[in-house]
Amino acid sequence: MLQGMVLGACVLVAPYFAIEPDPGDRAASANAAKERTTAEWNRLSYDEFCECVDELKEAKNISALRDIIRKDVRNVNYAVSVYSRLLDDDAALALCKNYDVDDSKWDAAFGALSLRPREKVMDYIKEICHSGKAYWRVRCYQVCLYAGWDDLVCEATDDETDETPTEILGVTVGREARSYLEWWPIRRAERATSKVEDLFHSLNASLSLGLFRPGR
């Protein structure tokens, strides 16, 4: 009876130990990654590349990931995203700022900011959103929507009728702004009320200064 219980327990726990990665395998995988040439990385399919990068993520091998990014291999954006997540908050933001905003690696690093504390990254996100380019504004709405941040409600309210196209097929600024605003209807209503009040105060100021004369 006792022997049967022990055997049963072994059967139950065996699958758990079977899926534990071997530290030696991790180290070997990391070393192999660093020794790969750019051409060898480029021969990998997207799924194969992601699998290799994920192994490095599990091993927390930041130097190997940095080496891949430095080689600027095909599918490097996935490596940038994973690498960014292994950095501390300040380093992740610095990585993003280090790239030109028209570089696809910036896009990957920017998307990873959604996993950071709001107070660490929101000033930068707003700076990008206010910079003007349609695609950058769309990315700001996407990042904040994914993170659950309502800080761009004012910007999105101004953009919701803007049908400027972006590099993403079928995506306009207005479409993404509306998608973002759907998650915060109360904030949206507050913004609309505020705009009416601003207009009212502006009109009153014009009347008091004699800048506007209503028709008789």
Legacy VTK file of the C-alpha trace (Angstrom):
# vtk DataFile Version 3.0
C-alpha trace
ASCII
DATASET POLYDATA
POINTS 216 float
0.000 0.000 0.000
2.734 2.471 1.051
4.878 1.452 -1.910
1.984 2.196 -4.247
1.502 5.636 -2.720
5.200 6.445 -3.156
5.122 5.320 -6.786
2.008 7.414 -7.369
3.706 10.463 -5.890
6.708 9.929 -8.173
4.434 9.773 -11.194
2.783 13.048 -10.172
5.971 15.015 -9.637
8.001 13.544 -12.482
6.515 15.829 -15.193
7.423 18.892 -13.085
11.096 17.953 -12.933
11.087 16.991 -16.600
10.245 20.511 -17.744
12.861 22.264 -15.581
15.577 23.663 -17.900
19.073 22.435 -17.209
21.488 25.254 -16.194
24.173 23.673 -18.331
21.902 23.763 -21.363
21.190 27.432 -20.693
24.867 28.287 -20.566
25.581 26.308 -23.732
22.706 28.041 -25.521
23.993 31.463 -24.441
27.516 30.691 -25.633
26.242 29.387 -28.937
24.216 32.566 -29.416
27.258 34.791 -28.911
29.302 32.747 -31.373
26.717 32.955 -34.157
27.568 35.245 -37.033
25.139 37.741 -38.529
24.677 35.455 -41.538
23.831 32.519 -39.274
21.261 34.564 -37.372
19.725 35.719 -40.632
19.266 32.138 -41.816
16.929 31.398 -38.926
13.180 31.578 -39.427
11.279 34.066 -37.290
10.072 31.325 -34.931
13.574 29.879 -34.589
15.002 33.317 -33.898
12.385 34.043 -31.221
13.033 30.677 -29.589
16.760 31.460 -29.323
16.062 34.924 -27.927
13.601 33.503 -25.399
16.269 31.085 -24.182
18.588 34.020 -23.608
15.803 35.839 -21.777
15.290 32.863 -19.459
19.029 32.793 -18.809
18.957 36.599 -18.294
21.937 36.799 -20.632
21.878 40.527 -21.302
25.310 40.577 -22.938
24.329 37.971 -25.548
21.148 39.902 -26.358
23.155 43.106 -26.638
25.495 41.327 -29.053
22.564 40.291 -31.264
21.249 43.856 -31.325
24.677 45.218 -32.152
24.892 42.869 -35.144
21.564 44.335 -36.357
20.359 40.959 -37.623
17.056 40.222 -39.310
14.173 40.161 -36.800
16.340 42.184 -34.390
13.296 44.092 -33.136
12.149 41.093 -31.120
15.558 40.960 -29.438
15.324 44.687 -28.644
11.921 44.204 -27.013
13.152 41.294 -24.892
16.399 43.060 -24.011
14.505 46.152 -22.889
12.385 44.103 -20.491
15.483 42.811 -18.715
16.765 46.332 -17.997
15.813 48.516 -15.053
13.356 51.370 -15.608
15.909 54.106 -16.244
18.000 51.956 -18.588
14.933 50.879 -20.574
13.948 54.507 -21.110
17.522 55.451 -22.018
17.604 52.614 -24.568
14.491 54.006 -26.222
15.890 57.539 -26.309
19.127 56.233 -27.782
17.416 55.217 -31.041
16.193 57.535 -33.744
12.388 57.592 -33.683
12.283 56.489 -37.324
14.325 53.368 -36.496
12.271 50.182 -36.111
14.377 49.315 -33.061
13.013 52.464 -31.403
9.526 51.135 -32.098
10.338 47.861 -30.330
11.902 49.606 -27.326
9.033 52.103 -27.156
6.415 49.366 -27.089
8.154 47.778 -24.094
7.649 50.979 -22.082
4.080 49.825 -21.435
5.534 47.457 -18.812
7.215 50.263 -16.871
5.830 52.422 -14.041
3.717 55.220 -15.471
5.581 57.956 -13.602
8.878 56.824 -15.136
7.841 57.019 -18.793
4.785 59.233 -19.229
6.667 62.486 -19.756
8.581 60.883 -22.623
5.432 59.338 -24.117
3.720 62.734 -24.076
6.768 64.315 -25.659
6.538 61.822 -28.532
2.771 62.258 -28.825
3.130 66.041 -29.095
5.902 65.819 -31.685
3.378 65.706 -34.504
3.986 62.668 -36.717
0.872 60.564 -37.192
2.517 57.178 -36.629
4.195 58.289 -33.400
0.886 59.505 -31.989
-0.735 56.189 -32.892
2.030 54.283 -31.112
1.537 56.454 -28.022
-2.163 55.577 -27.915
-1.389 51.892 -28.409
1.213 51.792 -25.646
-1.024 53.642 -23.174
-4.041 51.517 -24.045
-2.064 48.321 -23.480
-0.775 49.641 -20.162
-4.183 50.939 -19.053
-3.112 54.576 -18.754
-5.626 57.374 -19.368
-3.066 60.192 -19.540
-3.614 60.855 -23.261
-7.378 61.438 -23.158
-6.981 65.142 -24.003
-4.678 64.381 -26.932
-6.911 61.590 -28.214
-10.010 63.798 -28.004
-8.287 66.322 -30.245
-7.206 63.544 -32.627
-10.395 61.492 -32.902
-11.485 63.174 -36.160
-8.006 63.146 -37.688
-8.031 60.608 -40.514
-4.357 61.016 -41.394
-3.103 57.603 -42.569
-0.082 55.908 -41.007
2.485 53.328 -42.074
0.151 50.645 -40.692
-2.283 49.594 -43.415
-5.809 50.795 -42.668
-4.853 52.592 -39.451
-5.427 56.320 -39.108
-4.729 58.617 -36.183
-8.455 59.087 -35.595
-9.206 55.383 -35.598
-6.573 54.683 -32.947
-7.591 57.728 -30.903
-11.216 56.550 -30.887
-10.183 53.036 -29.873
-8.214 54.518 -27.012
-11.054 56.792 -25.882
-13.584 53.953 -25.784
-11.908 52.706 -22.624
-12.396 55.958 -20.715
-15.895 57.336 -21.502
-16.064 59.338 -18.248
-12.732 61.057 -18.859
-13.837 61.703 -22.451
-17.029 63.395 -21.249
-15.034 65.476 -18.771
-12.739 66.598 -21.581
-15.697 67.573 -23.795
-17.234 69.594 -20.942
-13.899 71.298 -20.319
-13.603 72.308 -23.982
-17.084 73.897 -23.895
-16.186 75.771 -20.698
-12.940 76.990 -22.266
-14.851 78.285 -25.279
-17.374 80.017 -23.004
-14.632 81.722 -20.960
-12.802 82.750 -24.122
-15.972 84.301 -25.535
-16.610 86.190 -22.284
-13.044 87.495 -22.296
-13.434 88.706 -25.891
-16.680 90.485 -25.051
-15.162 92.187 -22.000
-12.222 93.429 -24.082
-14.435 94.605 -26.903
-12.773 92.169 -29.330
-16.066 90.671 -30.395
-19.341 92.455 -31.076
-22.431 90.273 -31.390
-24.701 91.125 -34.313
-27.685 93.323 -33.663
LINES 1 217
216 0 1 2 3 4 5 6 7 8 9 10 11 12 13 14 15 16 17 18 19 20 21 22 23 24 25 26 27 28 29 30 31 32 33 34 35 36 37 38 39 40 41 42 43 44 45 46 47 48 49 50 51 52 53 54 55 56 57 58 59 60 61 62 63 64 65 66 67 68 69 70 71 72 73 74 75 76 77 78 79 80 81 82 83 84 85 86 87 88 89 90 91 92 93 94 95 96 97 98 99 100 101 102 103 104 105 106 107 108 109 110 111 112 113 114 115 116 117 118 119 120 121 122 123 124 125 126 127 128 129 130 131 132 133 134 135 136 137 138 139 140 141 142 143 144 145 146 147 148 149 150 151 152 153 154 155 156 157 158 159 160 161 162 163 164 165 166 167 168 169 170 171 172 173 174 175 176 177 178 179 180 181 182 183 184 185 186 187 188 189 190 191 192 193 194 195 196 197 198 199 200 201 202 203 204 205 206 207 208 209 210 211 212 213 214 215
